[in-house]
Amino acid sequence: MANATTKDRWDEEQGASPAAGPFSAFERMVAWRYLRSRRREAFISVIAGFSFVGIMLGVATLIIVMAVMNGFRTELISRILGINGHMIVQPIDQPFNNYADLAKKFTSVPGVTMALPLVEGQTLASGREGAGSGALVRGVRAEDLEKLKSVSGNIRSGDLTGFATGSGVLVGSRLAASLGLGAGDKITLVSPEGDVTPMGVTPRVKSYTVSGVFEIGMSEYDASIIYMPLAEAQSYFNADGIVQSIELFVQDPDQIDSLKPKIEEAAGRQIHITDWRQRNQTFFSALQVERNVMFMILTLIVLVAALNIISGLIMLVKDKGSDIAILRTMGASSKAIMRIFFMTGAAIGIVGTLAGVLLGVIVCLNIESIRKFFSWLSGTVLFDPQLYFLSQLPAEMSFGETMSVVIMALVLSFIATIFPAWRASRLDPVQALRYE
């Protein structure tokens, strides 16, 4: 009999129970009863409610901010690389006078989708209203512009007919609007790289017909770029028979390092290669730093909500001291008590996290409609394209990042329940019942 009593006591200390195992229906039932709101524990229920709301808002905010930052990066990369090559090849020893042959050689390299010979130059553009604006003229071949779908596929007015015949230019939508121009109008370009005369270099002034107006959707480009037929650009910028560079578009922009040796071999001459990461390194590095800082700051919201779980459970343990003592005298082990209060706190974290994920997904799917609603409500322009370079607010959810937010919130919630649950398991039944 003594041996049986000793065994029962040992089983009780180890958490073993012949009636119920770990996380049994009985333990879940007790944990659920402690979560239910009663008049006596109204204040504790309010704290639990705040903890739930805090975790929900923290998780939702993290998901929304990460999705918007991802959307920004994706949209900017797609639009920047939509008109700019992934790799820019420039000559070292002599100009590219055989650019047509080089373009064919580069295109034959596996992984390269297009080679675009290019002549660029800064000009002053003016239209019907007489106002002037700085512009970047890009001279390209008509067949290459057809392949550049970010431009040829976004013609808002006019067409490519005049450009193809070499008698017209394409103008960005914002630049055209600022100059009061439309398809069929005349645009005047003034280049400082003009003709050499006995009096010095005189600026070159020439008018062109606006064949079409394009809109990429990135205000910086729509307000500054003019596309001109390559032959006309060579004549205008005194670059007859040569190009300044050849831009290469590749299938996978992240794998350009493996293509560089192949491009150098195909060129068969000395060239200098610059990729899109080098040209935009500062910009995308700033985006990455901002994204990481935002993640760390917003994680504090979830941490504060987890601390609320600790305070709420500690108050619940103090309030339920007599209940814990009765459970212990009825045979519940200290581990069973710890599991009960662990489930009580973990339930708040789990439900709050799931609600936060649901709220975050709903907001991300309707982010542009929400922006328009608040713009209408406030009477102001939220997310001005003039400042942010994009015409609408992007949001792109990443499964990996969403799961990392969920795991982080659950881990913080579970850690927050350990100390109060441990205190509940260490409560002495005799002392708890003595002062009731």
Stockholm file with secondary structure:
# STOCKHOLM 1.0

chainA/1-436         MANATTKDRWDEEQGASPAAGPFSAFERMVAWRYLRSRRREAFISVIAGFSFVGIMLGVATLIIVMAVMNGFRTELISRILGINGHMIVQPIDQPFNNYADLAKKFTSVPGVTMALPLVEGQTLASGREGAGSGALVRGVRAEDLEKLKSVSGNIRSGDLTGFATGSGVLVGSRLAASLGLGAGDKITLVSPEGDVTPMGVTPRVKSYTVSGVFEIGMSEYDASIIYMPLAEAQSYFNADGIVQSIELFVQDPDQIDSLKPKIEEAAGRQIHITDWRQRNQTFFSALQVERNVMFMILTLIVLVAALNIISGLIMLVKDKGSDIAILRTMGASSKAIMRIFFMTGAAIGIVGTLAGVLLGVIVCLNIESIRKFFSWLSGTVLFDPQLYFLSQLPAEMSFGETMSVVIMALVLSFIATIFPAWRASRLDPVQALRYE
#=GR chainA/1-436 SS CHHHHHHHHHHHHTTCCSSCCTTCHHHHHHHHHHHSCCSTTHHHHHHHHHHHHHHHHHHHHHHHHHHHHHHHHHHHHHHHHHHSCSEEEEESSSCBSSHHHHHHHHHTSTTEEEEEEEEEEEEEEECTTCCEEEEEEEEECHHHHHHCHHHHTTEEEECSHHHHTTSEEEEEHHHHHHHTCCTTCEEEEEEEEEEEETTEEEEEEEEEEEEEEECCSBHHHHTTEEEEEHHHHHHHTTCTTCBSEEEEEESCGGGGGGTHHHHHHHHCSCEEEEEHHHHTHHHHHHHHHHHHHHHHHHHHHHHHHHHHHHHHHHHHHHHTHHHHHHHHHTTCCHHHHHHHHHHHHHHHHHHHHHHHHHHHHHHHHTHHHHHHHHHHHHTSCSSCHHHHSBSSCCCCCCHHHHHHHHHHHHHHHHHHHHHHHHHHHTCCHHHHHHTC
#=GC SS_cons         CHHHHHHHHHHHHTTCCSSCCTTCHHHHHHHHHHHSCCSTTHHHHHHHHHHHHHHHHHHHHHHHHHHHHHHHHHHHHHHHHHHSCSEEEEESSSCBSSHHHHHHHHHTSTTEEEEEEEEEEEEEEECTTCCEEEEEEEEECHHHHHHCHHHHTTEEEECSHHHHTTSEEEEEHHHHHHHTCCTTCEEEEEEEEEEEETTEEEEEEEEEEEEEEECCSBHHHHTTEEEEEHHHHHHHTTCTTCBSEEEEEESCGGGGGGTHHHHHHHHCSCEEEEEHHHHTHHHHHHHHHHHHHHHHHHHHHHHHHHHHHHHHHHHHHHHTHHHHHHHHHTTCCHHHHHHHHHHHHHHHHHHHHHHHHHHHHHHHHTHHHHHHHHHHHHTSCSSCHHHHSBSSCCCCCCHHHHHHHHHHHHHHHHHHHHHHHHHHHTCCHHHHHHTC
//
